[in-house]
Amino acid sequence: MSHHQSLTDEELVRRAQQGSEAAFHALVDRYAPRLYPIAFGVTRRHQDAEDIVQETFLKLFSNLSQYSPDRGLFKTWLFTITRNQSLNVFASLKRSLVRFFADTQEDENLSYSSQVEGSISRNPESQLASKQELARVEDALAKLPERQRTALLLKAQEGMSYEEIASVMSASVSS
């Protein structure tokens, strides 16, 4: 385990603000895999999601001096940047939000689908039932507005509290 892996986000940010490239790279390594599903969830395109993650870290690098722990958790700030970048890309591409869980080519499946399919029994009947259940879930999620899908992703994939989700989404906890 590298020294940076044991540091908190705030410690890494402080070091990065002081000019540590290693600390900044540790933040990238820690968060890039977690930001990608959020970006992909909005854009539904792998290349766009990768570009959004890269743009998020460019914005982070440019604006790191503006972050203060007094204003909230680092991860909340970072997920907010990612969500905003994703929505900007989505708006410029003018895609329909209901394509969120549309089927893609086999080699472009979101890791969630791959995990579900990989965890099911090799029994053809069980496999078919699991695929049908996944399709029903994806269909239901596709009908949700972007804000609700994003909130579900942040809760299910990131384990964020409702307060953190509200902060990322600039909404009240009740909404």
N, C-alpha and C positions, 0 to 999 in steps of 0.2 A: 504494500500500500504506500503510495507516495505521500509525502508530507502534506501536500495540498488537499488530499482527499479527506483528511481528518479535520480540516478547517471549516468553520461555518461559512455560509454565503457572505455574511457581513464582514467577516475577517478577510475573505478573498477579495471582496469589493474594495475594502480599505487598502489592501496591498496593491490592487490593480490601480486604484486612484493615485497611489504613490509611485506608479510607474512599473510595477512588476508585470512583465509579460507572462511569466509562468502562472501567476494568479489569474490573469485574464483567461489564459488558455484552459486553466482548471475549471473556470466558470463555463466556458464553451463546452468542454468535455462533459460537465455535469448536466447541462441543460439542453444541448442540441437534440439529444434523442427524445427529450420530453416536450420540446416545442414543436417538433415535426408533426405529431398527430393532430395538434391543434390547427396548425396551418393547413394540413391536408384535409382536415375536417371541414374547413371553410371553402377551400378552393377545389378540392377533389382532384387535384392534378399533382403528381409527384414532383415534376420540375418546378412548378410554382411554389410548392411547399418547401422544397430545398432552397429556392431563391429567397423566400420569406425568412427562413431561419438565418440565412446568411445576412440578409438586410437587417434583421433584428440585432444581430451581433455587431454589425457596422454602426447601427444607431446607438447601441449600448456603448461601444467604444467611444463614439463621438460625444455622448452625453453622460458618461460615467461620473463626471465631476458633479453633476446635478443630483445624483442619488444621495439621499440621507436616510439612515435607518429610522429617524424620527418621523418620517413621512409614511412608513409602512415597510412590509417585508420586501426584500429584494425580489423573491420569486414572483410576488404579486405584480411588482413593477415590470418585470421581464415578460410575464405572461400578458400583461396589458399591452406592451409594445408589440408582441407577437400577434395578438388578436387584432389590433389596429392595423398592422401591416397586412394581415390576411384579408381584412375587410376592404382595404384599399385596393389590393390586387383583385379581389373578387368583383368589386364595383367596376374596375376598369375592364374586366373581361365580360361583364354583364351576363354572368351565368345564372341559371335558375338555382335557387337554394335547395330545391327538392332533389337535386342530383347527388346529395351528400353520400347516400349509401347505394348509388347506382352500381350495377355490375361493371367491372372493368376487366381488362384482359387478365388471364391467369397469372402472368408474371408481375402484375401491378397490384395484387391484392394487398390491402392494408393488413398490417401484422395481426390485428385483432381477428380478422377472418381466418388467417392462417393458423393462429393459435387455437381457435375454436375447432377448425377442421382437423388439426393435428391431434387434438385431445379426444376426438371421438373414436369409438370402436371401429375396427376395420370390417365389422359385420355390415354388409350392404344395406340391410334394413335400418339399422341404427344410424348408419352414415346418412341415408336418405332423410330420415326423420330429423336428424340434427341440422342438415342443410335446409330443410323446409322451415324449421324453427328459426334458424338464423335469417332466412329470407323474410319471415314475418316480422322479426325484430327490426331488420334493416328497413323494411317498408314502413313500419310505424315511425321509426326515427327520421326517415326521409320526409315525412309529413310535418315534422316539427319545424318551427321557425328557427333561424340560425342562432338566435340568443339562447333558446332552450337547448339546442344541440350542444352548443359550446358549454353551457352550464353543466350538462350531463357529462361531457368529456372531462371537464375540470374536476368534477366530483369522482367519477368512476376511474379515470386513468391517473389522476394526480392526487386523489384523496384530499383535495382542498376542502377547508371548512366552508360553510355557507357565507361567513363573513369575508373570507378570502375571495370566493367566487364573486360576491357582490362588489368587492373592490376592483377586481379585474374587469368586470363588466360595467362599471360605473352605474350600479343599481343599488337599490335597498335590499336588505336581506330578505324582506317579505316578498319582494317581487322575484 
